[in-house]
Amino acid sequence: MHKKTDSAEKLFAFIEEGTSPFHVVQAVVRRLRDAGFEELKLGRDWCLNNGGRYFMIHHGSSLLAFTIGEHFTFRDPVRIAAAHTDFPGLRIKTKPEVEKEGYRQLNVEVYGGAILNTWLDRPLSAAGRVALRSSQAFYPRMRLVDLKKPLFTVPNVAIHLEKEINKGLELNRQKDLLPLAGLAGEDEEKKLEEFFLHALARKLQVEPEEILDFELGLYNTDRGEFLGLEEEFLSAPRLDDLTGVEAVLEGIVETSGDRGIHVAAFFDHEEIGSKTKQGAGSALLSMVLEKILLSFGRDRQQFLEIMSDAMLLSVDVGHAIHPNKADKSDITAKGILGKGLLIKENSGQAYATDCEAIAVVQQLCLDQEIDFQKVTNRSDVTGGSTLGPIASAMLPVRTVDIGVPLLAMHSARELMGTRDQEELARLLKAYFS
């Protein structure tokens, strides 16, 4: 039986585009515009209409999109789904050029909880945004850049020189992860040349002196592939959390409710704690929701009242049971690739756990015949957290953490069940409908 689905194919295309949080937002914007969404600015008046579809970009790497029902009234529900645009990896430091032992390298730092050794021997490129000098100091020219080609790599040490390497070798984040960028210049006078800055300037077709600063990350240029004898698996970089972004985007684009406000929130910085101006730990979501209500002539008291019945889905990946490490999973509530989306629970609120809200999601799945699995972590194993508890602390509404099960989470290349993306997308459409 062939396991490929439309949602999986869309995910592959989205991963190719989403090489940095800024490029993820750019890809989302393209899809929203094609679906008739209109761009708004937070610092401008909003003239909203019933039946309207809108989006707002926040600092380049976060975005909120929302739709207003054709017959929206004050007491209608507010349904929110959120995912994150960032992913673990290596970020290029300021003044990144390093020359030693005849090689050119880049000085990088680790972003998020990356599995470091999976970044070795990979074809790497760089993407992000660059700030350029402008005629107004408070408004630099901002440009997105993706070098596209595999230009860098972090080579492993040969086993002949590191005899114990297969027993496990701890990588030093400053010394062992610097990628090769080329061979050092033969001319002594060229050794201090800012080779990366010059390459970046050539890509942007500007002078190096015009570049003021940049936010650039290395990314794995490997393409996604279907694996398994019946293509049951999908292997690709950046599944955490472009699976969530793609599903939420499908949900908001492909549904049009007659009533209520539907919101798709795409936040940056989840991998480093969310407590930034672009993160789910900011006031952004609450500000946007209040501004929507104010635009319809409601006051703050009415905003607080309508929020009392709002609901939030936090859409992020979860842990699947590993066949070679089954003892790392819970003894009863465990997820398996290809068996449907996960409803994630944790009494310590590492995942937003509210039985009333979970019951809503569970009934949606049952009514629509969507496959799902309810999972928890082992009691003696910490399994990480999501934006769900953080966002719901800022906006105290019913919240559920859901997502596709994953193996090799935070690796440079991750693994999921092919059909799980379809189940997740179906739930988001049912939720927004």
N, C-alpha and C positions, 0 to 999 in steps of 0.2 A: 504494500500500500504506500502510495506517494504521500509524504508528510508535508510538503511545501504548502504555504498558505499566502494569501495576498498580504496579510499583516507582516509576515516574516520577510517577504520581498521588499515591502516598504521600509522595514527596519534596516535592511542591508543598505538601501539607498541613503537613508537618513544618517547612518553611521559614517558613510563615505563623506558626507557634507560636514558632519559635526565633529570637527577636529580640534575645536577649542570651545569653551563656553560661549564666546562671542559668535563663533560660526554656527553653534547650535541655535542661538537666537536668530541669526540671519536665516537659517533654514526654516525655522518656525514662521518667521515673518513672511517668507515667500509663500508658504502654504496658506497662511491666513489671508494674505492679499488675494490669492487665487480664489478663496472661498468668500470674498466680499467683505472682509473685515476692514474697518477704517482705523487709521492710526490717530491716537490722542497723545497729548503731552500733559504731564502731571501739573506743570506750572501754568496751564491755560484753562480758560473756561470750557466746560464740557456741555455741548448741546446734544443730549441723548434723546433717542426716540424709541418708542415701542417697536419691537422687531429689529432693533439695531444690533450690529456686530462690531466690536471694537477691540483694540489692543493698545498697550502702552509699554514701551521699552524703558527699562530702568538701569542706568549706568552701563549699558551695553551688553551685560551678561545675564540679566534677569528680565522677565517679561510677564505681564498679566494680560490675558485675553478674556473677554466676557460677552455674553449675549443677553439681551433683554427680551422677555416674552412679548408676543404680539398683543396680549391682553394683560400685561403686567399690572398688578395692583399691590397696594402696600403690604398686604398680609401674605403674599406669595413666598414660596421657599427660596432660600439661597443655597445653591449646591456648588461646592468648591472641590477641585481636584488639583493636587500639587505634585510636582516632580522636580528633580534638580538637574542643572545643565553642566555641572562640573564632574570630573572623574579623577582618580588618583594617577599620579605620574611624576614627571620631572619638569620643573620650571627653570627657565634660563635666568640666571642672575644678572644684575646690572654689572657692566664691565666684565663680560663673560670670557674674554679671550685669554687662553692659556697656551704657552708654548714651552715644551720640554721634550728632551730626548729625541728631537727631530720631528715631533708631531705637533699639530695644532689641535686643541681640545676646547670644549666649552665648560665653563664653571656653572654647575646646576645645583638646585636644591630639591628635596623630595616634597611633593605636594600630596597631602592626605596619607592614607595607610596603604601605600603601594607594596606589593610583594616584590621586593627589590631585584631578586635574581631573575625574575621573568623579563626584566628589561635588558638583560645581557644578550648580545648577539642578535638583536632585532634590527630591522631596517627602520630608522627613525627620521621623521621630519619635524618641522616646527610650525606652529600656527598661533595666532592671537591678535592683539591690536597694538598699534604704534601711535604715539602722540608726536605731532610735528609742530614746529614753530609756526605761528600765525601772526596776523597783524594786530590781534587782540590777545593779550597775555592770558586773560581769564577764559578764553575759548580756543584752546589748541585745536589744530586739525587732527581728527581721529581717523585712522585708516586700519581696516582689517587686512591681515596678510596671512597667507598659507603658502609655505615654500613648496608644497605638493610632493616634490621628489624625495625619495629616501636618500638623505645626505649624511646622516650621522649613524654611529653605532657605538655601543659599549662592549668591547670584546672581553670574553672570558679569559682566564689564565689557563694555560695548558696543564693537563693533569700531571705531566712529567715534572712541572715546576711547583706544583701544589699537590703533593702526593695524597693528602688527607681531604681533598676537595669533596669527595663523595660521602664523607662523614658529616658534611655540613660546614660551610664557611661563612662567617658573619661578614657582611659587606660594610665598610666604612662609608658613610654617606658623603663625606667630603672627598675622600681619596679614590674610592673604587667605582664611582658612578659617572666620572667625567667622560662624555662621549668623544670619540675621534671626529674631527671636522676636516682634517686634511694633513698635508705634510708642511712642515715649517719652511719658511722662505730661505733660500740659499744665501741671500744677501743679508749680512748682519744688520744693515740699516733698516731692513724690512721686518725685523723681529718684533718691533713694538707696534707694528701696524694693527689697527683695530679691524681685523679681517672679517669678523662677524658683522660688525656695524656697517662695513663697506658692502658686504653681500646683501644685507638688509636694505640698504639705500638703493642698490642696483635693482632689487626686486620691486621697490616702491617707485623707482625712477625719480628719486630726489637726491640732493646732496647729503652726505653724512652729517653735516653740521645742522641740518634741518630736524634731525631726529633728537627729540628731547628725552623720551623715555619709552618703555615698552612693557607689555605683559604678554610673554610668549611661553608656551609649553611645548615640550617634545611629545610627539604622539607616534604610536605604532602604525606604520603604513600597511601592515598586512591587511588583505581583503577578507571579508567574511566568507565563510564556507559552510555548506551543509555537510554534516558527518553522519555516520551510522549506516548500516546496511540498507535501511529504508529511509535514510535522510531524516532520522528522528531528532537529530541534534543540530543546533546552530552554534558555530564557533566564530567569535569575532572580538575585536577590541571594543571597549567602551559600552558594553552591554549595561553596566552600572553607570549611569541610569538612563541611557538613551532608550531603553525599553519602556521606561515609565513616561519619558517625554513624548515618545511616539504614540503611545496608547492614549494619553491625556489629550494630545493634539487631535488624534482621530475622533475622540469622543466629542470635543467641542466643535469641530469642523462639520462633522457628519450628522449632528442632531440639531433640531430647532424646536425648542419647547414653546408651547402656546403661552405659558405663564412662567413667572419666576425669573431669577437671575442666575445664570450659570457662569462659573469662573474657572479658568484654567491658569494656574500659577506655576511659573517656571523659575526657580530660585537658583542662584549661584552659591558656592561656598558651603554646601552641605558636607563635603568631605573633610572640612576643617572646623566644623562646629556650628555653622549657620549664623553666628552672632556678628553679622556685618550689615552694612547698608543695603547690600544685594541679597542678603540671606533671609531664610524663613524666620530667623530670630529678630528681625527688624519690625517696625511699625508699618511697613509698606502695604501688606494685605489689608489691614484694618483701615488705613488711609484711603486706599482705592475704593473699598466697599462703602465707606462713609461718603466719599465724593460722588459715587453713583447715586446714592439716596438723596444727597443734597441737590444733585442735578435735576431730580424729579420733584423738588419742592418739599422734601421731607426734612425734618429737623433731627438733631442729634438724639433726642429721646426716642423718636421713631426708629432711628438706626439701631439703637440698642435693643429695642423691642423685636425688630425683625431678625436680629442676630441670635435671639434666644432659640430659634428653631432651625438655625443653619446647620450644615453638615460639611465635613471635610474628609476627603480621601487623600491620604499620603501614599503616593505610588512610587515604590522603590523596590529593588530586588531583595530577595531573601535567600537564606541558606538551604540548599538541597542536601539530602543525605549523600555522603561520599562512599561508594562501594568498598574502597580500600581503607576508609577511616570511619566506619559506621559508629564506632564508640564516641565520636565527637557530636553525634546528634541525640536528640531526646529519645527515650525508649518507646514512646507511643506516638507523640504528635510530631511527625517528621514529614518533610516534603520530598517529592521525587520528580525528577525532570519528566516532562511530557504528560503529567497527570493533572494539569490545570494550575491556575493562579493560587497564590498563597494568601491566606488571612493570617497575619502575624500577631501573636499575643505575648505579652510579658507583664507579669504582675508588678514589676519594678518600673513599668512605664518606659522602658527603653524603646518599646513600640507602643503607640497609643492604643490602650486596651480599655474598651468600654462595651460591656455586653449588649447594651441597647443598640449602639451603633453597629456592632458586629452582626446583630440579628438582622438589621436592615440589609446589609451587604449579603448575608447568607440567603435571605429570602429572595433578593434580586437574582442571585445565582440559581437558586432552585426554580424560580418561576421561568427563567430564560434558558434553563438546562445548560448552564455554564459550569464547567468542571472547576472545582476549587478544593483546596486542602487547608485545614487549620493546623498551624504549627506553633511550637514554642521551642526555645533553646534548652539544652541540658541545664539542670539547676546549678551545675558546677562549672559551666562554660559561659563566658561573656561573649555575646554574639554581635556586638555593635549596636548602633542606634540609627535613627532616621530623622527627617525633618518633622515628622508627625507630632511628637510630644512638644517640640520647640514651638511649632506654629500654633498648636492648640493652647499653649500657655499664653501666647500673645493674643490669640483670638479664641476665647474659651467656648468652643462649640463641640458637638459630637464628632469624634474623629476615629478613623480606622486606618491601620497600616496594611497595605496590600502590595503585591508585586509578583513577578515571575520568580520561580526557584532558579538558583544559579550554582554552578560549580566553578571553582577557581576564582571566586570573587576577589576583586582588586588585583588580579593578575593583569599583565599586559595583553592577555587574550583570555576571554572567559567563555563559559559553555552553558547553554540553556536548552530546554526542549523546544523544538520548532513550533509545535502547536500551542504552546503556552502563551505566546504573544497574541494569538488570535483570541484566546479566552479572555485575556486581560482587556483587549480592545473592545470585545463584546460587552464586558461589564461596564466599561466607561460609557459606552453608548447607552446602555440601559439606565445607568445612573443619571445621565444628563437628559434622558428622555422623560 
